[in-house]
Amino acid sequence: MSRTPNIEPHTTNNELSLRKFVAPEIVYGAGARTHAGQYAVNLGLQRVLLVSDAGVAECGWVDEVAHALHESGIQCELYLECSENPRDKEVMTGTERYRNASCDGIVVVGGGSPMDCAKGVGVVWSHDRHINEFEGVDRLTESPPPLICIPTTAGSAAEVSQFAIITNTHLGKKIALAAKGLVPDVALIDPETTLTMSHGVTSATGVDVFVHACEAFVSTAHSPMTDIHAIEAATIVYECLPQVLSAPKDLYLRSRMLRASMEAGLAFSNAILGAVHATSHAVGGRYDAVHGACNGILLPAVIRLNWGTAEKRYRILAARLGIELPSSTEAGCDRFVEAVRSFVRLVGNPLSFREIGLPELSTDILADFALADPCMVTNPYKPTKDEVMQLYEVSRG
């Protein structure tokens, strides 16, 4: 009798290492959004701040969730002032709305931006301090209010992660918050809500999922528990993203992509990420650029940077994706980078910052921001500032 081979044989130390794995209660499937009221009641809520953005509201998902809440006797205070890259000012304004309306919990409907904004509101309300004071790992000392997340994109996986990314407008940079208290209480993951994603959003968020999976798999904090989610997510996206872009109303394909997003989220929430996200956060914070697009641009250069340290992990990943690599180190790296670039281009993501209107970059400032980002801590290779600046140069186009 055959059995599925181990993802990485002979890794006794990795197998026995002490690990923590955090995840919310997850309800997955078509119609999950309609259970928002039931779960709000289960959490003892009476009046919630319903967080989203104008685009999601126009699609009708906010009204549906508000109706489900009202049917269960839950009152709503609506907050739609969330930008694509959520800003500290929006978090602080949302907190005032939460406080003035005497809310006792938060329900969020949307992509990663509204979910991160909602997490920020919970942090500020529970600590009575400015959101920018919480950059870093495990900075929370109080428990945020109950949080129910309903994603409408297959990308950020903020509905299952212990991260929130907020733009510090004073410094012009994104700050990363990481803490167990940021894991939502409930994730209602409904593939029907992703049917209204545009082609561009589908591409950018899908690339984000792929990068989440790749970085979690080669992270220094990976474990057998995260590997299984990372590999599953990467293989689904590599196969499915081109298909869903050709058939955007296919609910089965949308469901597969949303599950990949969830799987990647469970992986990176526990294994953390790496240099792609650290460098991407810096660009997004300074230039308000699309996160998924930046990730796709930077991924090939970061693979080259990491190859000497993480070649074995990348080869395992390539094999699972069906990419045959030459045995030599240099040729193997070249082939994998070529395959990743081809995939990123195939799904319509840009391959240079020039393509998104950024021919000039403040690489010195960006490198400082990237090196201070928590995601850089678990990158398999520890780059110098000059090497990070070079990443931006080769990705500029």
CORDA-V863036 format. One record per residue. N is the residue number from 0. RES is the residue in three letters. BURIAL is 1 if it has 24 or more other C-alpha atoms within 12 Angstrom, else 0. Layout:
BEGIN
n->[N:N]
res->[RES:RES]
burial->[BURIAL:BURIAL]
END
This chain:
BEGIN
n->[0:1:2:3:4:5:6:7:8:9:10:11:12:13:14:15:16:17:18:19:20:21:22:23:24:25:26:27:28:29:30:31:32:33:34:35:36:37:38:39:40:41:42:43:44:45:46:47:48:49:50:51:52:53:54:55:56:57:58:59:60:61:62:63:64:65:66:67:68:69:70:71:72:73:74:75:76:77:78:79:80:81:82:83:84:85:86:87:88:89:90:91:92:93:94:95:96:97:98:99:100:101:102:103:104:105:106:107:108:109:110:111:112:113:114:115:116:117:118:119:120:121:122:123:124:125:126:127:128:129:130:131:132:133:134:135:136:137:138:139:140:141:142:143:144:145:146:147:148:149:150:151:152:153:154:155:156:157:158:159:160:161:162:163:164:165:166:167:168:169:170:171:172:173:174:175:176:177:178:179:180:181:182:183:184:185:186:187:188:189:190:191:192:193:194:195:196:197:198:199:200:201:202:203:204:205:206:207:208:209:210:211:212:213:214:215:216:217:218:219:220:221:222:223:224:225:226:227:228:229:230:231:232:233:234:235:236:237:238:239:240:241:242:243:244:245:246:247:248:249:250:251:252:253:254:255:256:257:258:259:260:261:262:263:264:265:266:267:268:269:270:271:272:273:274:275:276:277:278:279:280:281:282:283:284:285:286:287:288:289:290:291:292:293:294:295:296:297:298:299:300:301:302:303:304:305:306:307:308:309:310:311:312:313:314:315:316:317:318:319:320:321:322:323:324:325:326:327:328:329:330:331:332:333:334:335:336:337:338:339:340:341:342:343:344:345:346:347:348:349:350:351:352:353:354:355:356:357:358:359:360:361:362:363:364:365:366:367:368:369:370:371:372:373:374:375:376:377:378:379:380:381:382:383:384:385:386:387:388:389:390:391:392:393:394:395:396]
res->[MET:SER:ARG:THR:PRO:ASN:ILE:GLU:PRO:HIS:THR:THR:ASN:ASN:GLU:LEU:SER:LEU:ARG:LYS:PHE:VAL:ALA:PRO:GLU:ILE:VAL:TYR:GLY:ALA:GLY:ALA:ARG:THR:HIS:ALA:GLY:GLN:TYR:ALA:VAL:ASN:LEU:GLY:LEU:GLN:ARG:VAL:LEU:LEU:VAL:SER:ASP:ALA:GLY:VAL:ALA:GLU:CYS:GLY:TRP:VAL:ASP:GLU:VAL:ALA:HIS:ALA:LEU:HIS:GLU:SER:GLY:ILE:GLN:CYS:GLU:LEU:TYR:LEU:GLU:CYS:SER:GLU:ASN:PRO:ARG:ASP:LYS:GLU:VAL:MET:THR:GLY:THR:GLU:ARG:TYR:ARG:ASN:ALA:SER:CYS:ASP:GLY:ILE:VAL:VAL:VAL:GLY:GLY:GLY:SER:PRO:MET:ASP:CYS:ALA:LYS:GLY:VAL:GLY:VAL:VAL:TRP:SER:HIS:ASP:ARG:HIS:ILE:ASN:GLU:PHE:GLU:GLY:VAL:ASP:ARG:LEU:THR:GLU:SER:PRO:PRO:PRO:LEU:ILE:CYS:ILE:PRO:THR:THR:ALA:GLY:SER:ALA:ALA:GLU:VAL:SER:GLN:PHE:ALA:ILE:ILE:THR:ASN:THR:HIS:LEU:GLY:LYS:LYS:ILE:ALA:LEU:ALA:ALA:LYS:GLY:LEU:VAL:PRO:ASP:VAL:ALA:LEU:ILE:ASP:PRO:GLU:THR:THR:LEU:THR:MET:SER:HIS:GLY:VAL:THR:SER:ALA:THR:GLY:VAL:ASP:VAL:PHE:VAL:HIS:ALA:CYS:GLU:ALA:PHE:VAL:SER:THR:ALA:HIS:SER:PRO:MET:THR:ASP:ILE:HIS:ALA:ILE:GLU:ALA:ALA:THR:ILE:VAL:TYR:GLU:CYS:LEU:PRO:GLN:VAL:LEU:SER:ALA:PRO:LYS:ASP:LEU:TYR:LEU:ARG:SER:ARG:MET:LEU:ARG:ALA:SER:MET:GLU:ALA:GLY:LEU:ALA:PHE:SER:ASN:ALA:ILE:LEU:GLY:ALA:VAL:HIS:ALA:THR:SER:HIS:ALA:VAL:GLY:GLY:ARG:TYR:ASP:ALA:VAL:HIS:GLY:ALA:CYS:ASN:GLY:ILE:LEU:LEU:PRO:ALA:VAL:ILE:ARG:LEU:ASN:TRP:GLY:THR:ALA:GLU:LYS:ARG:TYR:ARG:ILE:LEU:ALA:ALA:ARG:LEU:GLY:ILE:GLU:LEU:PRO:SER:SER:THR:GLU:ALA:GLY:CYS:ASP:ARG:PHE:VAL:GLU:ALA:VAL:ARG:SER:PHE:VAL:ARG:LEU:VAL:GLY:ASN:PRO:LEU:SER:PHE:ARG:GLU:ILE:GLY:LEU:PRO:GLU:LEU:SER:THR:ASP:ILE:LEU:ALA:ASP:PHE:ALA:LEU:ALA:ASP:PRO:CYS:MET:VAL:THR:ASN:PRO:TYR:LYS:PRO:THR:LYS:ASP:GLU:VAL:MET:GLN:LEU:TYR:GLU:VAL:SER:ARG:GLY]
burial->[0:0:0:0:0:0:1:1:0:0:0:0:0:0:0:0:0:0:0:0:1:1:1:1:0:1:1:1:1:0:0:1:1:1:1:1:1:1:1:1:1:0:1:0:1:1:1:1:1:1:1:1:1:1:1:1:1:0:0:0:1:1:1:1:1:1:0:1:1:1:0:1:0:1:1:1:1:1:1:1:1:1:1:1:1:1:1:1:1:1:1:1:1:1:1:0:1:1:1:0:0:0:1:1:1:1:1:1:1:1:1:1:1:1:1:1:1:1:1:1:1:1:1:1:1:1:0:0:0:1:1:1:0:1:1:1:1:0:1:1:0:0:1:1:1:1:1:1:1:1:1:1:1:1:1:1:1:1:1:1:1:1:1:1:1:1:1:1:0:0:0:1:1:1:1:1:1:1:1:1:1:1:1:1:1:1:1:1:1:1:1:1:1:1:1:1:1:1:1:0:1:1:1:1:1:1:1:1:1:1:1:1:1:1:1:1:1:1:1:1:1:1:1:1:1:1:1:1:1:1:1:1:1:1:1:1:1:1:1:1:1:1:1:1:1:0:0:1:0:0:0:0:1:1:1:1:1:1:1:1:1:1:1:1:1:1:1:1:1:1:1:1:1:1:1:1:1:1:1:1:1:1:1:1:1:1:1:1:1:1:1:1:1:1:1:1:1:1:1:1:1:1:1:1:1:1:1:0:0:1:1:1:1:1:1:1:1:1:0:1:1:0:1:0:1:0:0:0:0:0:0:1:1:1:1:1:1:1:1:1:1:0:1:1:1:0:1:1:1:1:1:1:1:0:0:1:0:1:0:0:1:0:1:1:1:1:1:1:1:1:1:1:1:1:1:1:1:1:1:1:1:1:1:0:0:0:1:1:1:1:1:1:1:1:1:1:0]
END
